[in-house]
Amino acid sequence: MNLCTLLASTAARASLAVGLALSLFASSATAQATKAPKAAPPVATATLDVCSNEANGKWRYSGVVTVFGAQAGGVIVDNRVQNQTSRAGYVDVLGAKSAKLDAVARDGETVAVPFAFEAAPLTLGVMRNAATVQVFGQSGDPTVRTLFAQSEMVTADAVCGCAPQGCVRTQGYWGNKPGVVWPYNRNALFYASGRTWQQILDTPPRGSAYLILAHQYIAAMLNRGAGASAPSSVQSVIYAARTWFESGKTPASCGPGDCPLQKTWAGTLDMYNNGQYPGAPKHCD
């Protein structure tokens, strides 16, 4: 294991409790009052990956903001890469703002908005993505909600080259092709679910956050086991999902509409498994 890989892995685990927990801090700012029936409040999570483009000496700043509960309206995501070089705190340094996007739901009723741009290296201090997300309601509930999603921290000494390795495949490929050789035992029990990995993939989610996340987690694990690389933020989401499954959760733990955080994790891994995550391997031919 090289130094960059070791540092990225260590940083991902060390910052998990801080980064992913803080990424869920959300506030609701209503544009106008409404008496529409209450729905599950939207939730957003953000990632940040930084790599070095050796061809031009710049760094590429990229990631994904995943929003649960916005599939019927639209979203605007304002990504602000922040830097902390002293105890004074973080300051906005770089940014990438999306136009209003009609929400297109990914797996798990989520919307994933990627970003990527190149700029001068921020070689001092600690970096993070502090994203502001505007979630627009429907005609029946025109409330505009503002969410704040904060990524994990990225240190300059963990920045490595940008070139990804391998390719990825979807959970449909891994689950529906019995002749495909898995890098893991498909008949092993999937944590406390009482089912095997293959049986989990064979079970329709029907809105269950547990199964939605499990499908994408299994695909991501199989892609990694088959040799596909993953940005550090994707590795952190995989580790967060694994920790959650290891805590004794079962398919009965999350009914329809429950566990929105886990659905945002699934949306992020869905981007990875489809070869659409910035800086990650593309889909296999």
SEMI-820106 format. One record per atom (N, C-alpha, C): y, z, x. Coordinates in pm, whole numbers, plus 32768, in hexadecimal, padded with zeros to 4 digits. Example, Ala and Ser with C-alpha at 12.3 -4.5 7.8 and 13.67 -1.06 7.14 Angstrom:
7DC7830C85277E3E830C84CE7EB6830C85287F1F82C485057F9682CA855780038313850A
***
This chain:
7F8880008056800080008000807C8000805980D97F9D804481507F9B809881B68001806A821E801280BA8281807A809F82C68064801A82EC7FE57FFD83337FC97F8082DC7FEA7F08825B7FC57F0F82017FE27EA081F180777E8D81E180C27EFB81D281527EF4824E81927EB982C481687EE8834081A27EB6835481837E24833681077DFB834880E17D7082EC81307D15826D81427D41820E818D7CF18237821E7CE58261825A7D55828C82E67D53830782F87CFE8368829E7D0D83E382A97CBF83C882997C2B836B823E7C09834D82277B7B831682A57B3B82BA82E97B82828083627B4982E383D57B47833183E37BB1838D84547BBB83FC844A7B54842783CE7B36849883BF7ADB846C83AE7A4B83EA83AE7A3183B9839379AB83F183F6794683E584797964841084DD790384A584D378E884F384AF794F858384A5793D85AA842178FD857C83B2793B85A9832E7910857F830A788484FC8315786784CE82EA77E584F7834A7777850383CA779885328428773385C5840E7712861683FB777986A383E4776186BC835E771F866082FF77328675827B76F98674827F7661864482EE7628863D82F7759886B5833C75598713836975AA878883AA757287D38346751B87E28364749C8821830474428880834C73E588EC830A73C08947833D735C895F82D072F7897C82F8727C8991829772118A23829771EB8A66822471FF8AF2821571D88AF681B571638B1181E470EB8B0C818F70758B8E814470648B8480C170498BF9806F70328C3080876FA78BDC80A66F488C0A80C86EC38B9D81166E7E8BC7816B6E1F8B6881C16DDA8B0F816E6D808A94819D6D6C8A3781576D1489D881BB6CD689A9819B6C61894B81F16C1B88C181B16C1588A881536C6E882781106C7187BA81746C96873F815B6C6E86D181B56C9086C681C76D2786A4823F6D4F869A825D6DDC862382156E1A863881DF6E9185CD819F6EDD85C381E56F63855781CE6FA88546820A702C85B881DC708685FE823770C886708210711D864281B971908692815871B9866C8105722B8668815572AC86178127730886058167738A860980FA73F5864781167466864F80B374D2862680F2755685E380A375A985C580CA763385F2805976908612807C770A8646801B776A85FD802677EE85F57FB7783685BA7FB778BB861B7F76791D86067F90799C86517F507A0785F67F3C7A7E85F17EC07AAF85A97EA07B29860A7E5B7B8886017E7D7C06865A7E437C6C86037E0D7CDD86197D8E7D0185CE7D547D6F862D7D007DC585FF7CE07E3C86517C987E9C862B7C057EA1868F7BAD7E8C867A7B1E7E9B86947AFA7F2D862A7AE97F7686387AD38006867A7A4D8027867E79F07FC686B8796D7FE0875079727FEA879079CB7F9E882279CF7FA0885B7A597FC088067ABC7FD788357B417FFB88667B957F8788617B5E7F0D888D7BAB7E9988197BFB7E5E883B7C587E0787D67CA17DBD87D37C6E7D2E875A7C6D7CF5874E7C4A7C69873B7CC97C17878F7CD97BB3878B7D4C7B5987567D197AD386E97D527AA486AB7D1D7A2B86677D8D79DF863E7D6C796685F77DCD791485F17DA0788485CB7DFD782F85BB7DE177A085EE7E59775286367E4076E686577EA8768686047E8C760985B47EEC75E1855B7EDC756F85897F3674FE85987EFE748785D07F457414856B7F4673A3854E7FBB736F84FC7FC972F885587FDA727F85377F96721285837FA9719785F67F49718585F57ED871CE86637E7871C386337DEE719A85B57DE27170857E7D5E715B85BB7D1570E486007D5A708C86357D18701486C87CF27024870B7D26708987987D07709C87AF7CBA711C88077CE9716E88217CAB71EF88497D167252884C7CF472D188707D55733988CD7D15739E89217D6773D9896F7D44744F89527DAE74B7892C7D83752E89097DE17599896E7DD1760B89AB7E4076318A0A7E4276A089CA7E92771289927E4A777489537E8A77E789BC7EA9785289C17F2378808A207F4C78E789D27F8B795A89C97F4379C989887F7B7A3F89E97FDC7A7E89BF80587A878A1380C27ABD89E080EE7B458A3D81277B928A1D81537C198A5681DF7C2E8A0982357C6F8A3782BB7C908A3182CD7D268AA482E17D638AA982F47DF48ADB837F7E198B0083D07DB78B3084577DD38B1384AF7D5A8B38852D7D648B2385897CF68B8285707C818BDE85147C938C3D84F57C288BFA84B27BB28B81847A7BC58B37843E7B588B2D83A87B658AF8836A7AFC8AE182DA7AFB8B5E82907ACF8B6E82167B068BDB81BF7ADD8BA181357AC28BDD80EE7A618BB280667A428BD8800A7AB68B787FBA7AE48B917F5F7B538B797ECE7B298B0B7EB57AE48AE57E2F7ABC8ABF7E317A288AC07DBC79EB8A9D7DBA795D8A6D7D33792E8A257D3478BF89F77CB9787E89ED7CD677E98A407C93779A8A457CAC770A8A0E7C3476BF89B97C4E765F897F7BE2760F89DD7BC0759C89CF7B4775688A107B2374EB89C07B64747A89F27B5B740089A57B93739189277B41737F88B67B85738188357B43737687F67B6472F187CE7AFD72A8877F7B16723086FD7B55725C86DD7BC3721F866A7C10724C85E87BC6722E859A7BB0729485167B75728784B17BDE72B484647C0F7256840B7C7F7273839B7C5772D083847CA97337830F7C9A738B82A37CF7735582397D04739E81CD7D5C737482037DE9736181E67E2572EE82107EAE72D782997EBC729982CA7E557253834B7E5C720D83BF7E77726C83BA7E3E72DF84247E53734284667DCF736784DD7DDB739F85277D6973D5853B7D85746985157D2874BE85257D38754E858C7CD4758185F47D0775C286617CB275F486627CBB768C86397C5176D286377C55776586C07C3277A086D67C5A781C874D7C32786687287C2378F887727BCF7940875C7BBC79CF87D57B777A0A88077BAA7A7988767B6A7ABF88717B967B5188B67B4A7BA688BC7B6A7C3489497B937C5A89527BF17CB789D47C217CE589C17C607D708A2E7C8F7DA88A287CCD7E2D89D17D4B7E2A898F7D6C7E97893A7DE37E9C898A7E657E8D89537EC17E3F898B7F487E3489357FA37E8D89527F9F7F0D88FA7FDF7F6F890C80767F78897380AB7F38898A813B7F3C897581787EB2893A81ED7EB0893082367E3488B782107DE088BB823D7D62884F822A7D01888281D37C90883081747C65885881177BFB880C81357B7A8849810F7B0A880581177A89884780B57A298802809479BD883A80427953885E809D78DE88DD809E78B9890980EC78468932808877DA88D8806B777E88ED8001771B8923803A769889847FF4766189B6801175DB89827FA5757E89437FCE751089047F6F74B589427F7F742B89787F1273F689A87F10736C893A7ED3731589117F1C72AF88A97EEF725388EA7ED571CD88E87E5871A289297E31712688C67E3870B288F37E6E7042889D7E7E6FCE88947E016F79884C7E0E6F0A883B7DA06EAC88AA7DA66E4288A77D446DE9890C7D426D7E89027DBB6D2488867DED6D1188747E646CBE889D7EE46D0388A47EE36D8688CD7F566DD6891A7F226E4E899C7F036E3E89E97EC46EAA8A147F236F1889D87F986F2089FC7FF86F8789E67FBE70128A487FD2706A8A397FAE70F68A1F802E714589AF80327189898A80A971D68995808B726A89C880EB72B389D880DB734489778138738C892580FE73E188C3814B742F88E7814674C288C281AD750A88D681B2759B884E81C375DD88298165763187A68169767487BB8169770A878181C8774D879581D977DD871281C4782787138170788D8699815378D8867B81C1793C860881B4797B85E7820B79EA864181EA7A61864382407AC38696822B7B39864F81D27B9F869D81837BE58669812A7C4E86B4814A7CCF866A81657D3886A881837DB986A981067E11870E80FB7E66871D80847EBA86A780727F19866C80E17F4885FE80D47FA9857C80A37F68857980987EE3850380657E9E850F7FD27E7A857E7F927EA185947F057E8085467EAD7EE084F17E567EA9849F7DFB7EF984B97D6C7ECE84647D117EFD84737C847EDB84597C687E4984887BF57E1A84807BD47D8B84037B887D6283BA7B517DC0834D7AF77D9C82DC7B427D5582BA7B1B7CD782487B597C9281C57B1F7CC381577B617CA380D37B337CCC80787B287C5280247AC07C517FC37AB07BE680007A7A7B677FB77A897AF97FE57A5E7A757FAB7ABD7A0E7FDF7AB779937FB87B17792B7F827ACE78B17F387B18785E7F027AE477E17F197B4A77737F167B1D76F67F347B7376847EBB7BC6765B7ED47C2876057E677C7A75D27E067C26757E7E377BBA75417DDE7B6274F67D787B1F754E7DA17AF775C47D457AB976247CDB7B1E764F7D067B9476797CA77BF776AC7C4A7C29763D7C7C7C3575C47C2C7C71755A7BCF7C1275127BF47B93750D7BA97B3474BA7B4E7AD675077B3E7AEC75877AE87A9675D87A7D7AEC761C7A0C7B0075D979A37B56761279717B28769A797D7AA476B7794C7A73773579A67A8D77AB7A217ABE77907A7F7ADB77FC7A557B5C78437A4F7B5578C67A297BCB79147AA17C2879217A8F7CA478F87AF97D0879027AF07D4F798A7B657D7679C07B617DC97A3A7B3A7E5A7A1C7B317E7E799A7B067F0479727A957EF6790D7A517F6378F079E27F6478927A157F5F780379FC7EF377BD7A2D7EE4773479E87F4476D379777F7B76FB792C7FD676A37948806976C279A58084771C79CC810F77387A20814476C47A1A81C776AD7A6B820376437AFF81FD76677B4F81DD76047BDF81D676197C1B825F75FA7C2782B276607C61833776577C23838675E27C7583C1758B7C3E841675207C2D83CB749D7C33834674A07C3082F874247BA882F873E07B3C8313742C7AB6830973F47A83827A73F07ACF821C74267AA8818F74277AAD815B74B77A6880EC74CD7A6B80AF75517AEA805C75607B04803175DB7B787FDA75F37B6C7F5B759F7AF47F20759B7AE17EA6754C7AF57EC174B87AC17F3074867AD07F5173F97B627F6873D37BAF7FA2742F7C3E7FB374147C807F2B74037C627ECD745A7C9D7E47744E7C6D7E0073D07BF67E2273A07BC07DE373277BFA7E1E72A77C447E8B72B17C797ED0723A7D057E9F721A7D1D7E6571A37DA47E3A717E7E047EB1717A7E7D7EA571B17ED87F1771B77F087F48712E7F2B7EE970D47F5F7F0C704F7FD07F73705880297F5C70B7809E7FB270C3808A802F71168012804A71447FF880C37193803280B6721F808F810E724180CB810A72C78061812273327FFF817673147F95819173747F4D811073997F2280C573357ED6804B734F7F2F7FDC73867FAA7FD3735680067F6F738B801B7F8574208033800274478046802174D57FC3800F75217F55803C74E77ED48033752D7EB17FA2754D7ECA7F4674F07EAD7EB875097EFB7E8475827F7C7EA375877FCF7E7275F47FB17EBC76767F937F3C766D7F6F7F8A76E47EEF7F5577227E897F3B76D07E0A7F0977047E207E8277487E6D7E2A77087E887DA677457ED17DB677C97F337E1077CE7F7E7E24784B7F237E5B78B87ECD7EBA78957E707EF178F77E117E86792B7DE17E3078D17D867DC678FB7DCE7D5E79507E497D3E792E7E977CE279817EAD7D1B7A0D7ECE7D9B7A137EE27DDB7A957E5F7DDE7AE37DF37E007A9D7D717E057AE07D427D7D7B107D727D137ACE7D4C7C8B7AF57DA57C547B647E057CA37B937E557C7A7C067EE57C577BEB7F127C637B6E7F9E7C447B507FF77CB77B7D80667C967BBB80C67CFE7BE381177D277B6881657D917B7681BA7DC27B0982347E057B4582AC7DE97B1083237E327B3D83127EC77B27835E7F167B70834D7FA77B6A83647FDF7ADE83BF7FA27A9183D87FD47A09835F7FBF79AF831B7F4E79C082A17F37797282367F9C799A822B7FB87A1B81CB801D7A4881EC80A67A0B826C80C579FE8293814679C4826D814E7931827D80DF78E7825680DD785A81BE80EA784D817580A678A380E380B478A280BB814578BC80FC8184791C80DD820F793C8102826C78C8817382527886819B82A378148136829677A28108821B778880A58207771F8023824E77417FF8824377BF7F7C828577E87F87831C77D57FF6835677FD800A83E677ED8004840D775A803E83BA7704803E83D576747FAF83D0763D7F63836A76637ED8836076347E8583D4766A7E9C83FA76E67E4F846777227E6E84EE76E37EDC84F976977F028579765A7EAD859A75E07E4E854375BD7DF58560754D7E19851874CD7E7984BD74D37EA08472745B7E2C841A742D7E25840273AA7DBF83AE736D7E04834B73107DBB82E772DD7DF9828A727F7E3782CE72057E04834471E17E3B838C716E7EBE83D2718F7EE683D3720D7F5F841B72367FDE83D872067FDA835671ED8052830B71C7803482B3714E806E82D670DC80628281706780CA8213706B80CA81B9700981308150700281BD818B70008212815C7059829A818F706382AB820370C2823D823E70F0824582AF714D8245827E71DE826982DA7238826382C272C982B3824772F48335823F72D3838481CA72FA839281B973908394822573DC839D821B746D832881CA74A482B081E97472823A81A374A4823E810E747F828180EC7411828D805F73ED82ED8016744B8352805D747F83A9801B74E1835D8004756483088063758A82B4804D7600825D7FD175EC82227FC7757481CD7F547556821C7ED2755E82987ED1752D82EA7E59753383077E3075C283207E91761983387E7376A682BB7E3A76E882477E7776CD81CA7E45770781A47DBD76CC81C87DA6765081B07D24761281FB7CB6765D82787CD3768582C37C7376D6827B7C57775982487CC0779782007CB0781681817C5D780281317C7F779D80B27C3B778980C27BA9776181357B86772A81517AFB770481947AAD777481AA7AED77E781E87AA87857827D7A91784582BF7AE577F4834C7AD577D683A37B44780E83677BA3785483B47C12788C83FB7BE1790A847D7BF8791884C77BC7798E848C7BFB7A10846F7BA07A6C843E7BC67AEE83A97BE17AF483647BD87A8382D37BEF7A80828A7B697A8282067B697A9981BB7AEB7A9A81C37AA17A1581B97A1E7A1B81B979CB79A4812D79C979668125799178ED80A5798778A9804A792678F37FC9794678F87F6978F0793E7F5E786978F77F46780079447F2E777C790A7EAD777D78BC
***
